[in-house]
Amino acid sequence: KRLTGAATWHSAHNQGCMQHFNRTRLEFIASNAV
């Protein structure tokens, strides 16, 4: 049960990291395009 909870948290954490990374990358590209 604890393992499943950890896996669920891990996938949600990775999803949040990817969203943050994509947002940061887009802002970086936009700032360079100016």
C-alpha positions as CSV (number, residue, x, y, z in Angstrom):
1,K,0.0,0.0,0.0
2,R,2.8,2.4,0.9
3,L,4.6,1.5,-2.4
4,T,1.5,2.4,-4.4
5,G,1.2,5.7,-2.6
6,A,4.9,6.5,-3.3
7,A,4.5,5.6,-7.0
8,T,1.4,7.9,-7.2
9,W,3.2,10.7,-5.5
10,H,6.2,10.1,-7.8
11,S,4.2,10.3,-11.0
12,A,2.4,13.4,-9.8
13,H,5.7,15.0,-8.8
14,N,7.3,14.2,-12.2
15,Q,4.3,15.7,-14.0
16,G,4.6,18.9,-12.0
17,C,8.4,19.0,-12.7
18,M,7.8,18.6,-16.4
19,Q,5.2,21.4,-16.5
20,H,7.6,23.7,-14.6
21,F,10.4,22.7,-17.0
22,N,8.3,23.4,-20.1
23,R,7.1,26.7,-18.8
24,T,10.7,27.8,-17.9
25,R,12.0,26.6,-21.3
26,L,9.2,28.6,-23.1
27,E,10.0,31.7,-21.1
28,F,13.7,31.2,-21.9
29,I,13.1,30.8,-25.6
30,A,10.8,33.9,-25.6
31,S,13.3,36.0,-23.8
32,N,16.0,35.0,-26.3
33,A,13.7,35.7,-29.3
34,V,13.4,39.4,-28.3
